[in-house]
Amino acid sequence: MTPLRCIRRILLGLPLLCPITAWAFGEVFDVREATIASVHDALFTGKTRCRDIVSSFIARIEEFNPAINAVISLNPAALSDADNLDDRLMAGNTTGALFCVPVLLKDNFDAVGMSTTGGCKALAGNKPLEDAPTVKALKDAGAVILGKTNLHEMALEGLTVSSLGGQTLNPYDLTRTPGGSSGGSGAAIAANMAILATGTDTKNSLRSPASANALFSFRPTRGLISRAGVIPVSWTQDAVGAMARNPQDLAVALTVMASVGSDPRDNATALVHPEVRKIDYLASLRGGSLTGLRLGLLDGFFDHTVSDETTPVNDVMADMVAMLTAAGVDVVNITDPLYDSLAISELNVEGFEFREMLDAHLGATASVQDERPINFNDLYDSGQYLVIPAQHGLIRSASHLSTGDAAYAETLDGIRDLTRALEATFEGNGLDGIIYPEQKNLVVKVGSPSQSGRNGILAALTGFPVVCVPAGFSSPSADAPLGVPVGMEILGRPWSEDLLLNIARHIDELMHTVEPRVYDNVPSITPNVASIPDAYP
């Protein structure tokens, strides 16, 4: 049997009638749709070793990554870390919610032993001497870091193309992008290359790839999770989080990442009440009900025109609203003209904050490699970077704008007004959450000028939490045999992550009841795309 036919059978869940020489590390662990629970069941019942689990995921990456280009580098210590966990297992020490759980990091998180590049060639040798606090928390919980994922360069757009990593493709439709900027993480989890992956979010960047790859993700309340040790874009808008294939694994990731606590390098974390740090988000999934909930539906976050790209999203959301209503949810249509994502985007402050944030980060982060850019000007004078046409304005403005500008203060006033208005919308309508499609249209094609139509800016500016859930698919096509995924955001009041995850769990169960879980398998992959499209010189 040819390698491509072998790959196709694995991806479609068919019997493996082909050799598995790439997995000849030991006992083969079936990574397809694996979960934290299935990893722990295999380990704690003696079916396999941690090394075998990690080896199977590495083999999966080696087989399929050339086709979708999601993983930018592997962790050279992954197998030795797995061996250490096997020693602990033999000694009866299996503490840690993520014991032997394979995790991928977006390549803007600092992790000792690996470069932190932001997808930028100029930072290829940037090897930090210290883990980001969130990475340390993952390791302390027993996670095995498999490697780093590609991202849109410096996390500045949503196409997931970079000078170092090239173009990442969407596993459900190889003619489309995976969303972004955390698109490598999204594509990798959709293709079963790890159990969890981290991401960052300045405007849409965690929720966009979750939506485009039929995944669950969270963007936490501002301050809940430390952003230290991560290449920044905007102090006001940045957040870090994770994505997974189910709400249970996502809840564990949130619990672990939030355990970092107050961090002097990120003073937003000082806003968190100590009791919030004690929440077990996995436990919050238990109980509860959709019956009696009031969810606002933002009409201004839809594109009601009829087209091949917008109509599938509108149809999926209509089906979702009907399903929620049948389950006892009171869906309240919110038509306030304030909620226009394009208008709200005018309050984006990354142009004022990016240069100063990057200067501070590069200047303060110790690296094994001294010969690297130490500030914004060094990086963008190096010639070793990719700026797509849609980003030229941002880079130009960031080069001279600052947080001392009067326009910056005025924009922050606008953000405060927006936040108060959002609070009033929750209060005035008695809402438990607000729902809308993450993207007004299907995730864009490779070569598009930008990831248009996204709605993540509301949460990014206000700092309110969001959980993104798979909502459905477009109709199948030749390019997308299972259809293109469509995701829905559930936005809540600050510190309501436990409620949002509980809602996500109930929606996930409803989706399984209403129709088969068609996003359990990724369609076959036939690599036939250049790493960087001609549209991005």
C-alpha positions as CSV (number, residue, x, y, z in Angstrom):
1,M,0.0,0.0,0.0
2,T,1.3,3.5,-0.9
3,P,2.2,5.9,1.9
4,L,-0.6,8.3,0.8
5,R,-3.2,5.6,0.9
6,C,-1.9,4.6,4.3
7,I,-2.2,8.2,5.5
8,R,-5.7,8.4,4.2
9,R,-6.8,5.3,6.0
10,I,-5.4,6.6,9.3
11,L,-7.1,10.0,8.9
12,L,-10.4,8.5,8.0
13,G,-10.3,6.0,10.9
14,L,-10.2,2.9,8.6
15,P,-8.4,-0.3,9.5
16,L,-4.6,0.2,9.3
17,L,-3.7,-2.2,6.5
18,C,-0.2,-0.7,6.1
19,P,3.2,-0.9,7.9
20,I,3.8,1.3,10.9
21,T,7.5,1.5,10.8
22,A,7.4,5.2,11.8
23,W,5.9,4.1,15.1
24,A,8.4,1.4,15.8
25,F,9.4,3.0,19.2
26,G,7.4,0.5,21.2
27,E,3.7,-0.1,22.0
28,V,1.7,1.9,19.6
29,F,-0.8,4.3,21.2
30,D,-3.8,5.3,19.0
31,V,-3.6,9.1,19.0
32,R,-6.8,9.6,17.0
33,E,-9.2,11.7,19.1
34,A,-7.1,10.8,22.2
35,T,-8.0,12.7,25.3
36,I,-6.5,13.4,28.7
37,A,-8.7,10.6,30.1
38,S,-7.7,8.1,27.4
39,V,-4.0,8.8,27.9
40,H,-4.3,8.3,31.7
41,D,-6.4,5.1,31.2
42,A,-3.7,3.7,28.9
43,L,-0.9,4.6,31.4
44,F,-2.5,3.7,34.7
45,T,-3.9,0.4,33.5
46,G,-0.4,-0.6,32.3
47,K,-1.4,-0.8,28.6
48,T,1.5,1.4,27.5
49,R,4.3,3.7,28.7
50,C,4.6,7.4,28.6
51,R,7.5,7.0,26.1
52,D,5.2,5.1,23.7
53,I,2.5,7.7,23.9
54,V,4.9,10.5,23.2
55,S,6.6,8.5,20.4
56,S,3.2,7.9,18.8
57,F,2.4,11.6,18.7
58,I,5.9,12.5,17.4
59,A,5.3,9.9,14.6
60,R,2.0,11.5,13.8
61,I,3.7,14.8,13.5
62,E,6.4,13.4,11.3
63,E,3.8,11.7,9.0
64,F,1.3,14.5,8.6
65,N,3.0,17.8,9.3
66,P,4.7,18.1,5.9
67,A,1.2,18.3,4.4
68,I,-0.4,20.9,6.7
69,N,2.8,22.6,8.1
70,A,1.4,23.2,11.6
71,V,4.5,22.3,13.7
72,I,7.5,24.6,13.4
73,S,9.9,22.7,15.6
74,L,10.1,19.6,17.9
75,N,11.3,19.6,21.5
76,P,14.6,17.6,21.6
77,A,13.9,16.7,25.2
78,A,10.4,15.3,24.7
79,L,11.4,11.6,24.8
80,S,13.7,12.0,27.8
81,D,10.9,13.9,29.6
82,A,8.6,11.0,28.9
83,D,11.2,8.6,30.3
84,N,11.4,10.6,33.5
85,L,7.6,10.4,33.8
86,D,7.8,6.6,33.3
87,D,10.3,6.5,36.2
88,R,7.8,8.4,38.3
89,L,5.0,6.0,37.1
90,M,7.0,3.0,38.3
91,A,7.6,4.7,41.6
92,G,3.9,5.4,42.1
93,N,4.2,9.1,41.7
94,T,1.6,10.2,39.1
95,T,0.6,13.5,40.5
96,G,-0.4,16.2,38.0
97,A,-3.6,16.8,36.1
98,L,-1.6,16.6,32.8
99,F,0.6,13.6,33.7
100,C,2.2,12.5,30.3
101,V,-0.3,14.6,28.3
102,P,1.4,15.8,25.0
103,V,1.1,19.5,24.5
104,L,2.2,21.8,21.7
105,L,3.1,25.5,22.3
106,K,2.5,28.3,19.9
107,D,5.9,29.6,19.0
108,N,5.7,32.8,21.0
109,F,5.8,31.1,24.4
110,D,9.2,30.8,26.0
111,A,10.3,27.3,26.7
112,V,13.8,26.3,27.8
113,G,15.6,24.2,25.1
114,M,13.6,25.6,22.2
115,S,13.7,28.8,20.2
116,T,10.9,31.3,20.6
117,T,10.6,32.9,17.2
118,G,7.2,34.3,16.7
119,G,7.5,32.7,13.2
120,C,10.2,35.3,12.4
121,K,13.5,34.4,10.8
122,A,15.2,37.2,12.7
123,L,14.4,35.4,15.9
124,A,15.3,31.9,14.8
125,G,18.2,31.7,17.4
126,N,16.2,33.3,20.3
127,K,16.5,30.6,22.9
128,P,15.2,31.8,26.3
129,L,16.8,30.7,29.6
130,E,13.5,30.5,31.4
131,D,10.1,29.0,30.8
132,A,7.1,31.3,30.5
133,P,5.1,30.9,33.8
134,T,2.3,29.2,31.9
135,V,4.7,26.7,30.3
136,K,6.2,26.0,33.8
137,A,2.7,25.3,35.1
138,L,2.0,22.9,32.3
139,K,5.3,21.1,32.9
140,D,4.7,21.0,36.7
141,A,1.3,19.4,36.0
142,G,3.1,16.6,34.1
143,A,2.6,17.7,30.5
144,V,5.2,16.7,27.9
145,I,6.0,19.6,25.5
146,L,6.2,18.1,22.1
147,G,7.3,21.2,20.2
148,K,6.2,24.6,18.8
149,T,3.5,25.5,16.3
150,N,3.6,27.9,13.5
151,L,1.7,31.2,13.8
152,H,1.0,34.3,11.7
153,E,4.3,36.2,12.0
154,M,4.6,37.9,15.4
155,A,0.9,37.1,15.9
156,L,-0.2,40.2,13.9
157,E,-2.8,38.7,11.5
158,G,-5.0,35.7,11.1
159,L,-3.7,33.8,8.0
160,T,-0.9,31.9,9.8
161,V,1.9,32.5,7.3
162,S,5.4,33.4,8.5
163,S,8.9,33.9,7.2
164,L,10.2,31.0,9.3
165,G,7.3,28.6,9.2
166,G,5.7,29.3,5.8
167,Q,1.9,28.8,5.3
168,T,-0.1,26.5,7.5
169,L,-3.1,24.8,5.9
170,N,-6.5,23.9,7.2
171,P,-6.8,20.1,7.6
172,Y,-10.5,20.2,6.7
173,D,-9.9,22.1,3.5
174,L,-6.4,22.4,2.2
175,T,-7.3,25.4,0.0
176,R,-8.1,27.4,3.1
177,T,-6.1,28.9,6.0
178,P,-6.4,27.5,9.5
179,G,-7.4,30.9,11.0
180,G,-4.9,32.6,13.2
181,S,-2.7,33.9,14.5
182,S,-2.6,30.6,16.5
183,G,-3.4,28.6,13.3
184,G,-0.6,26.1,13.7
185,S,-2.0,25.1,17.1
186,G,-5.5,24.8,15.7
187,A,-4.5,22.7,12.7
188,A,-2.2,20.5,14.8
189,I,-5.0,19.7,17.3
190,A,-7.5,19.1,14.6
191,A,-5.1,16.6,13.0
192,N,-4.5,14.8,16.3
193,M,-0.9,15.9,16.7
194,A,-1.3,16.6,20.4
195,I,-4.0,16.6,23.1
196,L,-3.7,20.3,23.9
197,A,-2.1,23.4,22.3
198,T,-1.5,26.9,23.6
199,G,-2.3,30.1,21.8
200,T,-2.4,33.8,22.3
201,D,-5.2,36.2,21.4
202,T,-4.9,40.0,20.7
203,K,-8.0,40.3,18.6
204,N,-9.2,36.9,17.5
205,S,-6.1,34.7,17.6
206,L,-7.2,31.8,19.8
207,R,-10.9,31.7,18.8
208,S,-10.3,32.1,15.0
209,P,-8.3,28.8,14.6
210,A,-10.7,27.0,17.1
211,S,-13.6,28.1,14.9
212,A,-11.9,27.1,11.7
213,N,-10.8,23.7,13.0
214,A,-13.9,22.5,14.9
215,L,-12.2,23.0,18.3
216,F,-13.0,24.4,21.8
217,S,-10.9,27.3,23.1
218,F,-11.0,29.9,25.8
219,R,-9.9,33.5,26.0
220,P,-9.8,34.2,29.8
221,T,-10.9,37.3,31.7
222,R,-8.1,39.8,31.6
223,G,-5.7,39.0,34.5
224,L,-6.7,35.4,35.1
225,I,-3.6,34.0,33.4
226,S,-0.2,35.6,33.3
227,R,1.1,36.7,29.9
228,A,4.7,36.9,31.0
229,G,7.3,35.0,28.9
230,V,5.2,35.4,25.8
231,I,6.1,37.7,22.9
232,P,3.6,40.6,23.3
233,V,1.6,42.7,21.0
234,S,-0.7,44.8,23.2
235,W,-0.9,45.1,27.0
236,T,-4.6,46.1,26.7
237,Q,-5.7,43.3,24.4
238,D,-3.3,40.3,24.8
239,A,-4.5,37.1,26.4
240,V,-3.1,33.6,26.5
241,G,-5.1,30.4,26.5
242,A,-5.5,26.9,24.9
243,M,-7.5,24.8,22.5
244,A,-8.7,21.2,22.6
245,R,-11.1,18.8,20.9
246,N,-13.5,18.6,23.9
247,P,-14.6,20.9,26.8
248,Q,-13.2,18.5,29.5
249,D,-9.6,18.8,28.3
250,L,-10.0,22.5,27.8
251,A,-11.2,22.9,31.4
252,V,-8.1,21.0,32.7
253,A,-5.9,23.3,30.7
254,L,-7.6,26.4,32.1
255,T,-7.3,25.1,35.6
256,V,-3.5,24.5,35.2
257,M,-2.7,27.7,33.4
258,A,-4.7,29.9,35.8
259,S,-2.8,28.3,38.7
260,V,0.2,30.5,38.0
261,G,-1.4,33.2,40.2
262,S,-0.4,36.8,40.6
263,D,2.7,37.6,38.6
264,P,4.8,40.8,39.1
265,R,5.7,40.8,35.4
266,D,2.0,41.1,34.5
267,N,0.2,43.5,36.8
268,A,-3.2,42.7,35.4
269,T,-3.0,39.4,37.4
270,A,-3.2,41.5,40.6
271,L,-6.9,42.1,39.8
272,V,-7.9,38.5,40.4
273,H,-9.6,37.6,43.7
274,P,-7.8,34.7,45.4
275,E,-10.9,32.6,45.4
276,V,-11.0,32.6,41.6
277,R,-7.6,30.9,41.6
278,K,-9.1,27.9,43.5
279,I,-11.7,27.1,40.9
280,D,-11.5,23.6,39.4
281,Y,-12.9,24.2,36.0
282,L,-13.3,20.5,35.2
283,A,-15.6,20.2,38.2
284,S,-17.6,23.1,36.9
285,L,-18.6,21.1,33.9
286,R,-20.8,18.8,36.2
287,G,-24.5,19.5,36.6
288,G,-26.1,22.6,35.4
289,S,-28.6,22.9,32.5
290,L,-29.3,25.0,29.5
291,T,-33.0,25.3,30.5
292,G,-33.7,28.8,31.7
293,L,-30.5,30.4,30.5
294,R,-30.8,33.7,28.7
295,L,-28.3,34.2,25.8
296,G,-28.1,37.4,23.8
297,L,-27.6,37.0,20.0
298,L,-25.7,39.9,18.5
299,D,-27.4,40.7,15.2
300,G,-24.6,43.2,14.2
301,F,-22.1,40.4,14.3
302,F,-23.6,38.7,11.2
303,D,-23.3,39.3,7.5
304,H,-26.8,38.8,6.2
305,T,-25.9,38.9,2.6
306,V,-26.3,35.7,0.6
307,S,-23.0,34.2,-0.7
308,D,-21.1,31.0,-0.7
309,E,-18.9,32.2,2.1
310,T,-21.5,33.9,4.4
311,T,-24.7,31.8,3.9
312,P,-23.2,28.6,5.5
313,V,-22.3,30.5,8.6
314,N,-25.8,32.0,8.9
315,D,-27.4,28.6,8.3
316,V,-25.2,27.0,11.0
317,M,-26.0,29.7,13.5
318,A,-29.8,29.4,12.7
319,D,-29.6,25.7,13.4
320,M,-27.7,26.4,16.6
321,V,-30.3,29.0,17.8
322,A,-33.1,26.5,17.0
323,M,-31.3,23.8,18.9
324,L,-30.7,26.0,22.0
325,T,-34.3,27.2,22.0
326,A,-35.6,23.6,21.9
327,A,-33.3,22.9,24.9
328,G,-35.0,25.6,26.9
329,V,-32.6,28.6,26.3
330,D,-34.2,32.0,25.9
331,V,-32.3,33.5,23.0
332,V,-32.7,37.3,23.1
333,N,-32.0,39.2,19.8
334,I,-29.6,42.1,20.5
335,T,-30.0,44.8,17.8
336,D,-28.2,47.7,19.5
337,P,-26.2,49.4,16.7
338,L,-23.2,49.7,19.1
339,Y,-22.4,46.0,18.3
340,D,-20.9,46.4,14.9
341,S,-17.5,44.6,14.9
342,L,-16.1,46.8,12.2
343,A,-16.9,49.9,14.1
344,I,-15.6,48.5,17.4
345,S,-12.3,47.6,15.6
346,E,-11.6,51.3,15.4
347,L,-10.7,51.1,19.2
348,N,-7.9,48.6,18.5
349,V,-4.8,50.0,20.3
350,E,-2.1,47.5,19.2
351,G,-0.6,50.2,16.9
352,F,0.1,52.3,20.0
353,E,1.4,49.5,22.2
354,F,3.2,47.0,20.0
355,R,6.6,48.7,19.6
356,E,6.9,49.6,23.3
357,M,5.8,46.1,24.3
358,L,8.2,44.4,22.0
359,D,11.1,46.6,23.0
360,A,10.5,45.8,26.7
361,H,10.1,42.1,26.0
362,L,13.2,41.6,23.8
363,G,15.3,43.9,26.1
364,A,14.4,42.0,29.2
365,T,14.4,38.4,28.0
366,A,17.7,36.5,28.5
367,S,18.7,34.3,25.6
368,V,21.3,31.7,24.9
369,Q,21.9,33.5,21.6
370,D,23.0,37.1,22.1
371,E,23.1,38.0,18.4
372,R,19.4,38.6,17.9
373,P,17.2,41.7,17.6
374,I,16.8,43.4,21.0
375,N,14.0,45.8,20.0
376,F,11.4,46.6,17.4
377,N,13.7,48.6,15.1
378,D,16.4,45.9,15.2
379,L,13.8,43.3,14.1
380,Y,12.2,45.3,11.3
381,D,15.6,46.6,10.0
382,S,16.9,43.0,9.8
383,G,15.2,42.2,6.5
384,Q,14.5,38.7,8.0
385,Y,10.8,39.0,8.5
386,L,7.5,38.7,6.6
387,V,4.9,41.6,6.6
388,I,2.0,40.9,4.4
389,P,0.4,43.9,2.6
390,A,-2.5,44.1,5.1
391,Q,0.0,44.7,7.9
392,H,2.1,47.4,6.4
393,G,-0.1,50.1,8.0
394,L,0.3,48.5,11.4
395,I,4.1,48.3,11.3
396,R,4.3,51.9,10.0
397,S,2.1,53.2,12.7
398,A,3.7,51.2,15.4
399,S,7.1,52.6,14.4
400,H,6.1,56.1,15.5
401,L,2.9,55.9,17.7
402,S,3.3,55.6,21.5
403,T,1.2,55.2,24.6
404,G,2.0,58.9,25.4
405,D,-0.1,60.1,22.4
406,A,-3.3,62.0,23.1
407,A,-5.1,59.7,20.7
408,Y,-4.1,56.7,22.7
409,A,-5.7,58.2,25.9
410,E,-8.9,59.0,23.9
411,T,-9.0,55.5,22.5
412,L,-8.8,54.0,26.0
413,D,-11.7,56.2,27.0
414,G,-13.6,54.7,24.2
415,I,-12.8,51.2,25.4
416,R,-14.0,52.1,28.9
417,D,-17.3,53.4,27.4
418,L,-17.6,50.1,25.4
419,T,-17.0,48.0,28.5
420,R,-19.7,49.9,30.5
421,A,-22.1,49.5,27.6
422,L,-21.5,45.8,27.4
423,E,-22.0,45.5,31.2
424,A,-25.3,47.4,30.7
425,T,-26.4,45.0,28.0
426,F,-25.8,42.0,30.3
427,E,-27.6,43.7,33.1
428,G,-30.5,45.2,31.2
429,N,-31.4,42.0,29.4
430,G,-30.7,39.6,32.3
431,L,-28.2,37.7,30.2
432,D,-26.1,34.7,31.2
433,G,-24.0,35.0,28.0
434,I,-23.8,36.5,24.6
435,I,-23.5,34.4,21.4
436,Y,-22.4,35.1,17.8
437,P,-20.4,33.5,15.1
438,E,-16.6,33.8,15.5
439,Q,-16.4,34.8,11.9
440,K,-19.2,36.2,9.6
441,N,-17.9,34.1,6.7
442,L,-16.0,30.8,6.3
443,V,-12.3,30.9,7.1
444,V,-10.6,32.5,4.1
445,K,-8.7,30.8,1.3
446,V,-4.9,30.7,1.2
447,G,-3.6,33.8,-0.6
448,S,-6.4,36.0,0.7
449,P,-5.2,39.5,1.8
450,S,-6.5,39.2,5.4
451,Q,-8.7,37.0,7.6
452,S,-11.8,39.1,7.1
453,G,-15.1,39.0,8.9
454,R,-13.9,38.0,12.4
455,N,-15.8,39.1,15.6
456,G,-13.3,38.7,18.4
457,I,-12.5,42.3,19.0
458,L,-15.3,42.8,21.5
459,A,-13.8,40.5,24.1
460,A,-10.3,41.6,23.2
461,L,-11.0,45.2,24.1
462,T,-13.3,44.7,27.1
463,G,-11.3,41.8,28.7
464,F,-14.5,39.8,29.1
465,P,-14.1,36.0,28.8
466,V,-15.1,33.8,25.8
467,V,-15.4,30.1,25.2
468,C,-15.5,29.2,21.5
469,V,-17.4,26.0,20.6
470,P,-17.8,24.1,17.3
471,A,-21.2,25.0,15.9
472,G,-21.4,23.0,12.7
473,F,-20.0,22.8,9.1
474,S,-20.7,24.1,5.7
475,S,-21.9,21.6,3.1
476,P,-19.3,19.1,1.9
477,S,-17.4,19.9,-1.2
478,A,-14.6,18.5,-3.3
479,D,-12.1,20.6,-1.3
480,A,-13.8,20.0,2.0
481,P,-15.2,16.4,2.1
482,L,-16.6,17.0,5.6
483,G,-17.4,20.7,5.1
484,V,-15.6,23.7,6.5
485,P,-16.0,24.2,10.3
486,V,-18.0,27.1,11.8
487,G,-17.4,28.1,15.4
488,M,-19.6,30.1,17.9
489,E,-18.3,32.4,20.6
490,I,-20.0,32.5,24.0
491,L,-19.0,35.7,25.8
492,G,-19.6,36.1,29.5
493,R,-19.2,38.5,32.4
494,P,-15.7,38.7,34.0
495,W,-14.7,35.6,35.9
496,S,-17.6,33.5,34.5
497,E,-15.3,30.9,32.8
498,D,-16.9,28.2,34.9
499,L,-20.4,29.0,33.6
500,L,-19.2,29.4,30.0
501,L,-17.5,26.0,30.1
502,N,-20.6,24.4,31.6
503,I,-22.7,25.8,28.7
504,A,-20.1,24.6,26.2
505,R,-20.3,21.1,27.7
506,H,-24.1,21.0,27.3
507,I,-23.9,22.3,23.8
508,D,-21.3,19.6,23.0
509,E,-23.7,16.9,24.3
510,L,-26.5,18.4,22.3
511,M,-24.4,18.3,19.1
512,H,-23.7,14.6,19.7
513,T,-27.4,13.9,20.2
514,V,-28.6,15.8,17.2
515,E,-26.1,14.5,14.7
516,P,-23.0,12.3,14.6
517,R,-19.8,14.0,15.6
518,V,-18.6,14.4,12.1
519,Y,-15.5,16.3,13.2
520,D,-14.0,13.2,14.7
521,N,-12.0,12.6,11.6
522,V,-9.8,14.8,9.4
523,P,-10.1,14.3,5.7
524,S,-7.2,12.9,3.7
525,I,-4.3,15.2,3.0
526,T,-2.6,15.6,-0.3
527,P,0.3,18.1,0.0
528,N,0.4,20.3,-3.1
529,V,0.9,23.9,-1.9
530,A,4.0,26.1,-1.8
531,S,5.0,27.1,1.7
532,I,4.4,30.8,1.1
533,P,1.8,31.9,-1.5
534,D,2.9,34.3,-4.3
535,A,0.5,36.8,-2.8
536,Y,2.9,37.4,0.1
537,P,6.2,38.5,-1.4
